[in-house]
């Protein structure tokens, strides 16, 4: 989870048995977006964010052929419940490798 994602999303996913790591828990608060995305890639994790700057970074990496594990993006106005339900569906239906170099938009 990007550092700006609401804690409600993280807590709800964990209550459903989903393994979630926040930027805060990983000691990555305040680092640049490219560093956050690189760290998620190193850990083999898809990054969930509501920060449009990650869309720019994802597109830059796609054009440059730079590997990243994947980004799931939701606008700030997407309801929290929708984010939670869609993220749960993604986890249940897909492997992280399937999101390699992809940007997925919520709602699905």
Order of alpha helices (4+ residues) and beta strands (2+ residues): alpha-alpha-beta-alpha-beta-alpha-beta
